[in-house]
Amino acid sequence: MQQPQRNNTNHTAATVRHWLRAEFLNGRTAFDWCFFGTGILLQIIIYCWVPQSALAFVSALSGICSVILCSQKKISSFFFGFLQVTTYTILALQENLYAEVAQNAFYFLTMIYGVFVWWKHYAITADDSSELQTRRLSAWAWMMILIVVIALSFLTGWLLRTYTDDSQPYLDAFTTVPAVLAQILMILGYREQWFFWLLIDIGLTVIWMRAGNWCLTVQHIFWCINCIYGFFIWSKNKSV
């Protein structure tokens, strides 16, 4: 009577092992592995060189893992993303970056939805790896999005400067409004997200450099590079 249960357990274990191989091992080039290792190594070096809070180190390290896995179209990026968003929100509160706090609350909620959206469009590829099937924006949609983002960024910056003690209101706004859109595009699988993430990460590099947090400064410098890498990866396959 115990044999069917044992067979079911073995089948489940084999399925999990297959998914883990497809998600974390198969389908990556030597450059992909080197890029991943470089990001992690940079965070370890900067933390040893300029030791700051352990929270900043955890946030930066989980952030590196999350964005690289996102670049590689891996759904596991969300799990590191939840850790990064939680720790980063605490750090943003400590620096009175209120738009960043609101932005990360938005990230957390949308990532819950994003897991289900990505899973729906997830597929096993010819090399037995798993990845998201990506899409592209039309030229008209791209133009309209740019106009809306610029207008809302100026408005948000003015509101932060007028009604809060935000330490860097306009820079905070211009890294928050585009980030909301970039997050939506990422969840829906559009490759154009990487243009917005690049602009955002340049701004966040300046913010955390001014705040003297070198773990997060190096994290965002690496994220800028990752945006170029991510756009290349998301553009290689035929988009729907």
Solvent accessible surface area in square Angstrom, and as a share of the most:
residue,aa,sasa,rsa
1,M,219,0.98
2,Q,128,0.57
3,Q,96,0.43
4,P,81,0.51
5,Q,129,0.57
6,R,120,0.44
7,N,75,0.39
8,N,101,0.52
9,T,83,0.48
10,N,84,0.43
11,H,131,0.59
12,T,79,0.46
13,A,40,0.31
14,A,45,0.35
15,T,74,0.43
16,V,75,0.43
17,R,132,0.48
18,H,70,0.31
19,W,68,0.24
20,L,78,0.39
21,R,103,0.37
22,A,1,0.00
23,E,0,0.00
24,F,68,0.28
25,L,104,0.52
26,N,39,0.20
27,G,45,0.43
28,R,30,0.11
29,T,74,0.43
30,A,79,0.61
31,F,128,0.53
32,D,13,0.07
33,W,111,0.39
34,C,85,0.51
35,F,19,0.08
36,F,29,0.12
37,G,38,0.36
38,T,66,0.38
39,G,0,0.00
40,I,53,0.27
41,L,100,0.50
42,L,68,0.34
43,Q,0,0.00
44,I,74,0.38
45,I,91,0.46
46,I,14,0.07
47,Y,58,0.22
48,C,95,0.57
49,W,189,0.66
50,V,44,0.25
51,P,94,0.59
52,Q,63,0.28
53,S,53,0.34
54,A,64,0.50
55,L,54,0.27
56,A,0,0.00
57,F,39,0.16
58,V,60,0.34
59,S,0,0.00
60,A,0,0.00
61,L,47,0.24
62,S,6,0.04
63,G,0,0.00
64,I,0,0.00
65,C,14,0.09
66,S,16,0.10
67,V,28,0.16
68,I,0,0.00
69,L,1,0.01
70,C,12,0.07
71,S,0,0.00
72,Q,11,0.05
73,K,3,0.01
74,K,9,0.04
75,I,4,0.02
76,S,3,0.02
77,S,5,0.04
78,F,3,0.01
79,F,118,0.49
80,F,71,0.29
81,G,4,0.04
82,F,46,0.19
83,L,85,0.43
84,Q,16,0.07
85,V,7,0.04
86,T,68,0.39
87,T,10,0.06
88,Y,6,0.02
89,T,30,0.18
90,I,75,0.38
91,L,7,0.03
92,A,0,0.00
93,L,95,0.47
94,Q,123,0.55
95,E,66,0.29
96,N,63,0.32
97,L,2,0.01
98,Y,79,0.30
99,A,8,0.06
100,E,0,0.00
101,V,31,0.18
102,A,63,0.49
103,Q,6,0.02
104,N,2,0.01
105,A,54,0.42
106,F,57,0.24
107,Y,23,0.09
108,F,80,0.33
109,L,123,0.61
110,T,23,0.14
111,M,11,0.05
112,I,81,0.41
113,Y,133,0.50
114,G,0,0.00
115,V,34,0.19
116,F,145,0.60
117,V,19,0.11
118,W,0,0.00
119,W,145,0.51
120,K,163,0.69
121,H,77,0.34
122,Y,35,0.13
123,A,39,0.30
124,I,93,0.47
125,T,40,0.23
126,A,118,0.91
127,D,79,0.41
128,D,55,0.29
129,S,5,0.03
130,S,0,0.00
131,E,25,0.11
132,L,3,0.02
133,Q,73,0.33
134,T,3,0.02
135,R,71,0.26
136,R,114,0.42
137,L,34,0.17
138,S,68,0.44
139,A,87,0.68
140,W,168,0.59
141,A,32,0.25
142,W,68,0.24
143,M,90,0.40
144,M,76,0.34
145,I,31,0.15
146,L,66,0.33
147,I,100,0.51
148,V,74,0.43
149,V,14,0.08
150,I,91,0.46
151,A,60,0.47
152,L,83,0.41
153,S,0,0.00
154,F,118,0.49
155,L,93,0.46
156,T,35,0.20
157,G,0,0.00
158,W,107,0.37
159,L,74,0.37
160,L,19,0.09
161,R,142,0.52
162,T,65,0.38
163,Y,156,0.59
164,T,56,0.32
165,D,97,0.50
166,D,13,0.07
167,S,71,0.46
168,Q,25,0.11
169,P,25,0.16
170,Y,74,0.28
171,L,46,0.23
172,D,0,0.00
173,A,0,0.00
174,F,67,0.28
175,T,1,0.01
176,T,12,0.07
177,V,21,0.12
178,P,6,0.04
179,A,0,0.00
180,V,49,0.28
181,L,30,0.15
182,A,0,0.00
183,Q,6,0.03
184,I,71,0.36
185,L,8,0.04
186,M,17,0.07
187,I,6,0.03
188,L,64,0.32
189,G,1,0.01
190,Y,39,0.15
191,R,46,0.17
192,E,13,0.06
193,Q,0,0.00
194,W,10,0.04
195,F,93,0.39
196,F,3,0.01
197,W,38,0.13
198,L,52,0.26
199,L,110,0.55
200,I,1,0.01
201,D,5,0.03
202,I,89,0.45
203,G,7,0.07
204,L,7,0.03
205,T,14,0.08
206,V,57,0.33
207,I,0,0.00
208,W,1,0.00
209,M,89,0.40
210,R,168,0.61
211,A,37,0.29
212,G,29,0.28
213,N,20,0.10
214,W,95,0.33
215,C,0,0.00
216,L,0,0.00
217,T,1,0.01
218,V,25,0.15
219,Q,0,0.00
220,H,1,0.00
221,I,80,0.40
222,F,5,0.02
223,W,30,0.10
224,C,23,0.14
225,I,89,0.45
226,N,2,0.01
227,C,4,0.03
228,I,116,0.59
229,Y,16,0.06
230,G,0,0.00
231,F,57,0.24
232,F,123,0.51
233,I,18,0.09
234,W,0,0.00
235,S,30,0.19
236,K,114,0.49
237,N,64,0.33
238,K,192,0.81
239,S,30,0.19
240,V,122,0.70
